[in-house]
Amino acid sequence: METTDDREALVLLMRGFQISRAIRLAADLRIANRIEPDGGRDVHDLAAECSVQGEPLLRCLRALASFGIFRVGADGRVAHSPRSLLLRSDAEGSLHAAARFYTAPGAWRAWEALDEALVGRVPHEAAWGASRFEYLSRHPDEARRFDQYMAEVPDRHHEAIAEAYDFSGCRTAVDVGGGRGETVRRILVRYPATTAIVLDRADVIAAIPAALLLGGRIRPQAGDFFDQVPAGADLYLLVRVLHDCSDADCRRVLQCCRQAMAPGARLLIGEQILDPDPARGAPASYLIDLQMMAMFGSARERLQAEFQDLLGAAGFRFLRTVATASSIAIIEAEPA
């Protein structure tokens, strides 16, 4: 039977978009960075520093404080809570980039059109008249915000992948669709004899700071992984790439990797494996699944058996699944 707690909890879930948007406002203004970790600021001083009005900012921060994000006193003094500290861009495991990404304009309007997916259309395309990556190419500020989010993902899967798998036999790796190369960078720090190629769209590659290339051990390369992947490497990584794709596009990417691989090379897919029973799975995994539907229509998170079917259809032999300390598992395969 319905309880008062159930009713109140459901109402707050319905209003979750309001919380997300207020968090982004605070992140866009870098409020967390403007308050020392063990200090406090008058809200009107913060507002003046941000070139906004004090009273509206106070109202936003009070709302966030009611959910444990910042602390706001009756005198308008704002201090940190454990949650608001995570919004500092310099925090260990910072969620600053995530706070700005989740309700960025491209995603915000696509979610507004979510029902388009139920009749076979792509919500993002219905909202913007462009595919997700076309939109990002036309909005470079948001694209770079997306790159930053992918480098600082909340589940910290880059480090978890580097920790969970033995890369000692790998001389050269190709990070296919690797963004700023965060995964291979974590691997190369642990394995100094390894070098890597990061393959991604030209605008993504052009935005990688030289300081992130480990003195030349990472070589960025612009290209389209649906057409061609650099050949001859020992290891090919597809980390959070296939969930952006329909089954047909997954097969295209995998076949390109297969064509590039010599005998003995390995393919590692880094993806979340969806549990078909929501009572067992993590709620965030099903929200990511909906995010893929909103952005790309038929793209999605997948079950273990679905990954194995895709691999078989593209000419691979499934070897094993390696759990990591994050929500991402490593699926290892080799050319069949």
Buried (B, 14 or more C-beta within 10 A) or exposed (E): EEEEEEEEEEEEEEEEBEBBEBBBBBBBBBBBBBBEEEEBBBBBBBBEEBEBEBEEBBEBBBBBBEEEBBBBEEEBBBBBBEBBBBBBBEBEEBBBBBBBBBBBEBBBBBBBBBEBBEEEEBBBBBBBEBBBBEBBBEBEEBBBBBBBBBBBBBBBBBBBBBEBBEBEEBEBBBBBBBBBBBBBBBBBEEBEEBBBBBBBBEBBBEBBEEEBBBEEBBBBBEBEBEEEBBEEBBBBBBBBBBBBBBBEBBBBBBBBBBEBBEEEBBBBBBBBBBBEEEEEBBEEBBEBBBBBBBBBBBBBBBEBEBBBBBBBEBBBEBBEBBEBEBBBBBBBBBBE
